[in-house]
Amino acid sequence: MIQKKTTELLTRGIEKIINKKDLDSLLKNGKPLRLKMGFDPSKPDMHLGHVVGLRKLREFQELGHQVILIVGDWTAQIGDPSGQSSMRSMLTRQEVLKNANSYMSQFFSIVDERKTEVSWQSKWFEKFGLEQVFDLTSRFTVAQFLARSDFSLRFNNNKPIAITEFLYPLMQAYDSVAIKSDVEFGGTDQEFNLLVGRDLQTMFDQKPQQCILMPILVGLDGVQKMSKSLGNTVGLDEDPLSMYSKLEKVPDSIVSSYLMLLTDLDINNELNDNPRERQKEMALAVTASFHGLSAANAAQDAACRLVSGFGDDMENVPEVSMSNVDFPAKAFYFLSAIGLCASSSEARRQIQGGAVRLDGQKIVDPNLEFVNSNSLLGKVLQIGKKTFRRLQA
């Protein structure tokens, strides 16, 4: 059974293992390994894209290994340059700390808190002076970093690369030195950074970490990676109905990857062959993993009633506060202010596309003005077929 578990551990939901032979040897040795994964709190709250690696870490925990989660309170200020075609705006330390606070409880909705160590980068980087910075930067060349695909592309296209962006892989790599990582986990876009970590550990006379690269979870649009900036996410803090409603509408092309990366279901034997039923089974399983099976079943029933037009039974519709809205408010601003659209421009597109209804009545004018909250209190706002909110003060 243990061998079967280990085999699945190193195959399901893993894109690439660097030095698998060495990793196999470490696992057979039976000694608990120190497993590292870093998270940059560049935005508040976590989404399902973060879950892929955390689920794999939990599987390793179940075999007795130690998980160390790195909160990138320094690297988040720079912003990860991986996959970026232009420079990112730097965040203030206050912004990063505010975002990081929302991550803490969300980590432990997936990994076992009793077997998890959380380390903040500030534990070691706050002690860094110029001498340590010079030492770190002297160990690599500009040519080595320009060989990285995203840096190379920007350089060849005459797009600027900030010196701080070169520091990002070095800082992530030093995290591995600081905690003496045995294995680091990251998305496939992190391969360069993880390999720098291996090199730096060798330079500091440590055994180089093994690297496990996870697939990038595609967002709800079925095209681009799940990202808050793209508005294609499912947040871990979303209520059961919102989570289920979003998940049951994902494109057929990515249902199998969601099943593979976000559930424990046997995709070859346990699931319905009907694509629509597979969507629903996936949505139910993912929602249940965060809210429990009872809440997930209730969300599924509520979503079915809402989509079928049985809007008179609305007790399960989650509430949203209007406290952040400055009245009188135009419809496009209103949707943005209560957080149902990422921006006013997105709200305009949703309204003009006929996707917005208030108590079943379609809103067609983005400039429709709401005088005060009293006229909206208790009404149900709907965006597309996925999102329903009862308006509260």
N, C-alpha and C positions, 0 to 999 in steps of 0.2 A: 504493500500500500504506500509506504514511504517513497519507494522508487518511482511508482506511478505518479505520486504527487510531485516529486522533483522533476520528472520528465515534463509534465504539464506546466510546471512552474517556469521552465526555461523555453517553452514553445508558444503557449497561448498568449496572444496579445503582445508579443515581442518582435520587433523589427530586426534587431541586430544585436549580437553580443560580441564585444571586442575581447579577444583572448578567451574564448569559451573553454578551451582545454584547461587553462589555469583556473577558471571559475569552477569547473567540474571538480578539480582537485581540492579546491578550498571547501566545497560543499561536502565532499566525501570525507574530509578530515574531521568533520563533526564539530569543529570549534565555531561558536557564535560569531558571525561576521558583523562588521559595522557598515550599515547601509545608509548611504547619503542621498538626499534629494533636496534641491533648493527651490525656494519660491520667492519671487520678487513681488512684494505688495505694491505694484505700480497703480493698481486700481482697487477699490474696496470690494470685498466679497470674492468668493471662489465660484467657479462654474464647472460643468462636467468635464471640460478639457483638462482640469487639474486632477480629476479623479483617476484617470488612466494609470498614472504612475503610483498614486497612493494605494490603489487596489492591489497592485503587484507587490508593493512594500508590505501590505497586510498579509499577503500569502507567505512571504518570507518570514514574517513575524510568527506565523502559525507553526513554523519549523524551528523556532527558537532564536532567530536572529534579531539583532538590535537595530532599530531604525533611528536615524538622526535627521531631523528635518531642519534645514537651514532657512531662517528668515532673512532674506536679503535686504536688510534695512539700509545698507550702503549701496549695493549694486542697483537697487531699485531707483535710487536717485539719478543714476546715469541712464538706465534703461538698456535692456538687452538689445544689442545690435543684430542679433541673429535674424536673418530673413528680412531685414529692413533695407529699404531702398533710399532712405534719406536719414538725416540726423533726427534724433528724438529730443524733445524738450526735457530738460532736467526737472525733477521734482524737488521740492523742499523737504527737509528732514521731517518737518511737522506733518506734511501731507502723507509721507511714507508711513510714519508711526500711526496715524489715524487709520490708514488702510490696513496696516498689519494687525491691528486689534481685532478686526473682523475675521481674520484668518484662524485665530486660535481655536475657537470651539468647532469650526468647520473641519479642521484637521482630524479631530477626534470623532467625527461622524463616520470616518472611514478606517483609520488606523487605531490600534489598541493603545490608549493613553498610557497604560501601565508599562508598556514595552517600547515607549517612544521618548526620545530625548529631543527637546526643541532648543536649538542654539541660534542666537542672534549674532550676525556678523560683527556688530559693534563690540562684542566681547573681546575680539582680537584687533579689529581695525581701529578702534578708538585709541589703541596704544601705539599705533604706527606713527613714526616720524619720517622725515625726509630720508634718513639713512636706510630705513626699511623699504621705502618706495624705490629708492635708487637701486637697492639690491635686487628687488623683485623685477624691475623693468630691465635690468642689465642682463637677465638670463635669457631673453628672447630678442629676435631682430625684427625690424619693420618688415623685411622680406617674408619672414615666416607668417606674419599676420596678414600681409597682403595676398598670401596664397589662399586665404580663406575666401570662399566663393562670393559672399555678399560684399566683403571689403573690396575684393578684386573688381567686381562689377561696378561698384560705385567709383572706384579709382579710375577705371578705364573710361567711364562716362563723365569724368570730370565733376563728379558730385562730391561735396565735402565730407570728410571723415574727421570727427573730433578726436583729439588725443585721448580724451576721457573714454571714448569707445574702445580704444586699445586696452585701456585699463580693465574693462569689464571681464574679459576672459581670464586675466591674471588674478583678479580678485576672486572670481568663482573658483579658480584653480587653487588659490591659497586656502580656501575653505576646506578643501580635501586634506591639505597639510595640517591645518589647525585641529581637525577632528580625527586625523589618521584613518581616513576612509578606506575600507576594503573594496566596496563596490559603490559606484555612483550610477544613479538612474536619471534619465533625461529624455526629452523628445528627440526625434531624429535630427531636428534643427540644432541640437546642442552638441553634436558629435565633436566639433572642433574644440569647444570649451572643455569637454570631458577629457579629451586627449591632452590638452594643455595641463590639466590636473594630474594626469599620469606622469607627464614629463617633469612637472615641478616636484612631485613627491620623490621621484628618483634623485633630483638635484638636492633634496633635503634628506637624503639617505633613508627614505621610507620605501616600503614595497609599493610599486605602482598599483593603483586601484584597477579593478575590472570595471567595464562599462556596459551597461544594459540600456539600449536605445528603444524607446517606445514609439509606436505610431502616433502621428498627430491626429487628434480627433477633429473630424470635419464638422463645421457648424450646421445649424438648422437649414441654411440655404443649400446645403449639399455640395458646395463648391469650395469655399475657403475655410481655413482653420477656424475653430471656435475662438471667438475673440470679442470682448466687450466693445472694443472700438468699432467692430463691424456689426454689432447688434444682432448676432446670430447665436446667442448663448442660452443655456438653461442654468440658472443660478442654484447653488445648493440651498439657499435660504428661501427659495420660492415655495409657495403653498402647494399642497398635493394636486389640486385641480389645475393650476397653471402649469406645473411640471408635466403632468400627464397629458394635458391638452397640446402642449408643444411637441412632446415626444411622439405622440400618435400620428402626427402630421409630417414627420421627417420624410424626405424622399426615399423611395424604395431602394435607391442605389447605395444608401449608407446604413440601412437597417441592420445588415449582417455585421458591419463593423461595430455598431453600437452594442449589439448582442455580444460580440466577442470581447469588447473592451470594457463594457460597463455592467455585465451580468455574469452569473455563474452558470447560466443555462447551457445545456448541451445543444448546440445549434444544428447538429446532425441528426439527433434522434428525438428531442423533446418537443419540437416546435411544429406548428401548423404549416402546411405547404402553401396555404393561401397568403399572398403578400400582405393583404389588409390585416389578416389575423395575426401575422408575424409582427406587424407594426404595433398592434395593441398589446401583444404579449411582451414585447420589448418595453413599451411604455409602462406597463403595469409592473414589470420586474424592477426597472430602474427607480420608479416612484416608490415602490415598496422598500427598496434598500435604504431610503432616507426617511420615510415617514411611516413604515410599517404596512403590512398587507391589508389591514382593515381600512386604513385611510386611503390606500391606493385603490382598493375596490370601490370605495365610496366616490373617489374622484372619477374613476372609470364610468360609474353609473351616472354621475352628474354630467360628465362630458357627453355621454350618449343622449341624455335628455335635452341638453342644450342644443346640440347639433341637430337633433330631430325636431326641434321647435317646441318642446314642452317647457316653455319658459316660465310657467306659473309655479313650478316647484324649484325655487332658487335658494334654498336654505344653505347650500354648500358653496355658494359663490363667495370668494374671499373679498374682504373689504379693503378700500384704499382711502387714505386721508386726503382731504383738500386743504389741510392747514398751510401748505406752502404756496398756495395760489393767491395772488393779489387780484382781487375783484375790483371792477368788472374785468372779465377775461375773455379773450377771443379763443375759439375752440382749439386752434393749432397750438397756442401757448398753453392752454389748460392741460392738454394731453402730455406735453413735455413737463410741465410743473409738477404733475402728480406721478411722474416717472413711468408712464406707460409707453412713451416714445423717447428714444435717446436724444432727440433734438426737435426743435420747432420745424425744421425742414422735413424731417421724417414724418412728423405729425401732419403736415400739409399733404405729403404724398399719400399717406394712409386715407385721409379724408377725401382727397380728390379721386382716389382709386375706388371709393365706395366701400371701404372696409370698416367704417366706424358707425356704430349704432348706439343710440341712447334709449333705453327701455324699448328696444325693438325698432325704433324709428331711425332711419339712416340720416346721418349728418352729411350734407353735401357741400356746405360752405365753410371753408377754413376760418373765415372771419366772423362766423356766427358768434354773437357775444352773450356770455352768461353774466347776468347782473350781480348775483350773489350766490353763496353756497346753499341757501335755503331752498332755492328752486331745484337744486340737484340732489339734495339729501335723500338717500335711500334708493336712488335710481341705479340701474345696472348699465354700465358702460361696456360695450363690446368692441373689440378690434379683431377683425377677421374671424376665423373659427377657433382661434386658440386662446384668446385672452378675454376674461370676463372679470369685472370688478364692481362691487357695490360701493357707491360713493358715500363717504362718511365725513363728518366735520373734522 
